[in-house]
């Protein structure tokens, strides 16, 4: 039995709130159980030096956890992100760049600031899922300002965690499960069920192809549920 009492293929309750941040060009507060992730999108008329003159845009992300978002206080990343934060924000950027036509964006940058207000497992997945909604609204804002001629967003992208807990494949791990999982995996997938990224690690016992297949099917189920939530809140 899972600590939460959920069945193996049941996700935690999910809710999206668009426009949570008044001044950002796009924003989304995503709650997945006790994990609360706020993502804001900022549009700037510039690109990084390595993109200048290419006529293409860029999307990047920054990720952090508030000091008491978890069970213990963590230090603020005042000077530069720690190794974990850097790895996560690179994942977020990689994933969401596949969701936007950067060439049609022009020489502009969308920056996604992903802040875990409360962390109970799956924060990187929540950041990607909420990031799509925030980026979509930032593009809508650009369209309203006539900065773009057409919607440059591609199909929805979402992410979810899966794993092996007490020898059972489970969907959407919370902290208690994640910290005791035999296998932990993060899956990023499009609405058309194409993989963007798979991160999987056996913590103790290696897993076989059969287990991998079960985990991917669970991830597919969860991501399709999240995509439906994205479409509903974005009204697309």
Secondary structure, DSSP 8 states (H G I E B T S, - for coil): --TT---TT----EEEEET-SSSSSEEEEEEETTEEEEEEEEEES---GGGTTSS--EEEEEEEE-TTSSSS-----SSS--HHHHHHHHHHHHHHHTTB-HHHH-S-EEEEEEEEEE-SS-HHHHHHHHHHHHHHHHHHHHHHTTS-SS--B-S-EEEEEEEEETTEEEES--HHHHTT-SEEEEEEEETTS-EEEEEEEESSS---HHHHHHHHHHHHHHHHHHHHHHHHHHT-
